[in-house]
Structure formats: C-alpha cells, structure tokens
Amino acid sequence: MDLDEIQITRAIVDSYTQKFKESLDIDVAIAGAGPAGMTAAYYLAKDGHRVSIFEKKLSPGGGMWGGGMLFNQIVVQEEGKEVLDEFGITYSQYSPGYYVADSVEAASTICSKAIKAGAKIFNSVAVEDVIFKENRVSGLVINWTPVEMAGLHVDPLTIRCSYLIEATGHPLEILSVLEKKTGTKLYTETGSIMGERSMDATQGEQDCVEFTREVAPHVFVAGMAANAAFGRPRMGPIFGGMLLSGRRVASLISERLRGK
C-alpha cells in the first residue's frame, strides 16, 4: 500500500492526545517509572483503578536496566521471587535465597505487563510541581523533559489525581518540591526528608517494604524513595524490595480507594 505521511502523523497525534486526555483526572498518579513505580501501576490497574506514570527519562525502568555497574543482571531474594513468578520473568537460583534475572527482560516485562493491565506510561515527561489545595496534594504539574533541560520558558499542564506515589528514587523530586513550596510536615521522624544512608543490603531491603507508606496527606512513597524519605539505607542491585514495595503501595492505595 502507498503510505501517507500525514496520516501517520495524524494517527500518532490523535491516539496520544486521547491517551493523555484519559489521564487528566485519575485515581493514582505515579512519578517515576522505576521497578517500584511500574509494579505499583500493574497492581493498581489490575484492581481496576485509573493509573498513569510520568517518567522524566526516555526509557522507563529506572535503575533496573543497568543491573550492577552495567552488568545487566539483577538479584532478587526469596521474598521477592513470587513477584517475578507473577510477571513470568525468567530467573535461576544462584545459591540458596539468591535468584538472578536478566535486567533487560525484567524491566521490559514489568513495563509491558503494567501497560497491558491498563496503566498508561508517559515518558520524557517531568513533574515540576504539584497542585496543592486544602492542605494536600491533589495533582501534578508536568512539562516535557527537554523543555526542562533546555531551560525554556514554557508553561506546564496539570494532572488531577486522588493519590500520588512518589517513586523518583534517590532524588525524591516530588517530596523536595512539596517540602520547599508548601511547608508540609512529612510523616517522618523529623517531619522532613531524612535522606538515604549508606548501603546495607539486608536492612535496606527490609526497610524498602516496611517504610512504603503514606508520607503526607494522599502522598505515598515506594521503592528507594521510601528509604530516602525515612532515612534508611540504600540496598544496591538487589530488587526484591522494590517489587514488594510496589505491590504493597498498590495494596494500601487500593484499600483507600475502595473505602471512598
């Protein structure tokens, strides 16, 4: 068949616009498409909730792609293996309690499963601010990442959401804005961002799940963002805690949404 270049453009613009319009007023917005954010999106969408992820980089997957120091393998401990099973990710036992998986397969599979479950992922979209009304976050302020990188003066657009998941990892980009601009006291020991501590894989993995919780009204932290918010250790290229954190935050928010 003869291809019409304009029809190709129309198809892209129309379908993207429709997807974007469907994400303007949603149940859950997730900042960051790392393993915790994408896992959360999968479980939330599977439960029937309207969920979209906004990822500032071109490729979703966060730190999972690179494995450990660009050795593109990841380790998952016994507790997190059941999430690999649910996603159908191939793994092998390296030694008792240690399971290895290809990081590219893991990241791409979780991303695909989240989308197939009904979640929407918008890449190259940066969250630059929040909508803050009645003493709580009620939405996100977004712009194209290249606009942010170039320092162009281009006004952003907005997304309304009932709940927000901060899953930007080490930088805590959303909580940093919330703390700086609104003066919100966080539900941490100090009332503010405590910052991540140095590596302790055992403690870091446990805390990644334990501290996955509400950190401000209608704002939850997941993955490395949970450790960074509550002053817990980092854990390195072991990802069971990330997957379990994503599943836990989805469960917590689903319970709240069902109780509305």
N, C-alpha and C positions, 0 to 999 in steps of 0.2 A: 504494500500500500504506500501511497505518497503521504509523507508526514508534513503536517502543517505546524511550523514553528510557533505560531501564535496560539494554536490550540493546545500545544504542550504547555505554554506559559499560562494560559487560562486554567488548565487542569490543576497546575501547581498552586496558583493564586487562590482559586475558588476553594479547593479542598483544604488548604492551610487556613484560610480565613474561616471556614466552617469549623474546623477543629479548634481554632483559637476562640471563636465566639462561644463554643460549648464549654470553654474553660474560664469564662469571665466570672462566673458565680458558682462556686463548687463547695463540696463538703470539706475537702482537705487539700491544701497546697503544700508541696514539699520543695524546699530549697536544697538542691544538691542531689545529683543522680549517682551517688556512690552506691556501694553494695547495700548499705542500710536503707538508704532512701528508696532504691528500686525494690528491695524486698518488701518494705512497708507498702509501697504503691501496689505491688502484686496482691498482698493480702487484703488491703482495703478495697481494691477493685473487685477482688473475688467475693468480698462480702456485699457487693452491690453499691458501694459508695462512689461518688464522683471525685476523682483524684487526678491531679496533674503535678508533674515535676518540672521545675525550672532549673536548668543546668547551665552554668555560665560558660563551660568549655564546649568545644565542638563535639567531643565524643563522651557519651555517658559511660559510667563505670568507675569513676574516681580513681583511687589508688590501686584498684584490683588488677588493672591491665598489666602493670609493671611487676607484679609479684614481689619478690625481694631483690632489690638492686638490679632490676631489669632481667632477672632470671624469672621468666614468666610462668612460674608455678606458685601456687598458694598452698598453705597448710590449713586444715580445719581439724579441730579436735573432736573427740567423741560426741560431745553435747551438740555440736552444730551439724553433725553428719546427716541428721534427719531432714534438715532443710535442703541439703544437696540432693537427698533422695527425692524430695517433693518436686524439685526443679528438674530432676532427671540428669543431673550433671555427673559426668564420669569421674571417678576417683579411684585411687588404690591405697591400700594400707602400707605406709612406710615402715611403721613399727607400732606396737600396741598403743592405741589412743591418738596416733598421728596419721592423718589422711591427706594425701596430696592430690591436687586437681590442676588442670591447665587453666591458667588465669584468663586466657582469651576465651576459652569455652565458657568458663564460669560467668564472666562479665557479660558476654553476648547472650548467653542463655537466660540469665536473670532479666536482662533488658527486654528480650523478646517475650518472655513469659508475662512480664508486667504489662506490656502493651496488649498482648493477646487477651489478658484478663480484663482489659478495659481502661487501663491507665493511659494517660497521654503524657508524652515527654517532649518538652520544648528545649532544644539545645541552643547554645550560643545566646541565651537569654540570662541576663544578670539581674539579680534582685538588689536594687539600690536603696530601697527604703521600705517602710511598712505603712499601712493605713492604721491609724491609732485613734479609736473613738471609744468613749465611755470606759476609759482606763484599761482597754485591752486591744490587742492586735485583731483587726478584722479583715485584713487583706495585705497584698503585696504591691509594691511599686516596682515595675520592671522596665528594662530597656535592653536593646541589643548589646551584647558584649563588645563588638567592635566600636560602637559609639562610646562606650565607657573607656575602652583602651585608647581611643584617639582623642579623648577629652573634648568631644564635640558638644556644643550646647543644643541638645535635642531633648525636648520634654518627654517624659516616660508615659506609660499606660499603667492601668491598675487591674488587679485581680481581687475579687472578694472571696473570702473563704470562712468557713466556720471554725476550722482548726488549721494550725500551721505546724509543720515539722521542720525544725532546724537540723539539717543534715549536711552542712557545708564542711564538716570535719574540723581539722586543726584551726582554721581561721575564725570560726564562729561568726561568720559575716552578718547573720541576722541579729543575733544577740548583741553584737557590738553596736549595731545601729540602734537597737531598742534601748540599750543602756545609755548610749550617748545622747540620743534625741528626746527620749521620753522620761528618763529618770526612773523607769520601772525598777522596783526591787525584785530581784530574781529569787526563786525558792532554793537558793544555795545557802550554805552555812554563813557566808559573809553578806549575802544579799546582792552580790555582783559576780561577774565572771571570775572564776578562781584560777583558770589556766591549767593546762596539762602538766603533769610531772614526767620525769624521765622514765625510761622503759622498764616495765616489769610485766612480762607477758602473762603470768598467772593472775596477778591482781588486776591488770588492765583488762583482760578478757572477762573476768567476773564482773568488774565494775561497769563495763560497757553495757551489760544487760541490766544489772541492778540499778544503775542511775539513768536508764531510759525511762523518762517520766516527764510530767509537766514541770516546766521551769519558770513559767509566767502564765498569766491567765490565757488559756486556749493556745499556748505555745508549748510544744513538746520537743525534747532533744533525743536524737538517736545516733548510734554509731559513735565515731570518735568525738563528735560534738558533745555527747553526754559526758565523756571523760574530761574534755577540755572545760566544759561549763562547771563541773563539780570538783575540779582539782584532782583528778585521778590519773594514774599512769597511762602512758601510751603502750601499745602492745606489739607493734611491728607487723610483719606479713603473715599473720595468722588471722583468719577471717570468720571463725565460728561465732565469735561475739557480735560481729557486725550483722550477720544473718539473723541471729537470735534477737538482736536489738530491733531490727526492722520488723520482725514478726511480733515482738512484744509491743512496740509502739502502735502498730496497726490494731492489735487487740484492745489496747487501752482506749484508743480513739473510737473504735467501732462500738465499744460498750457505751461511751458517752453519746455517740450519735444515735444509738438505738434508744437511749433514755431521754432524748429530747421531747 
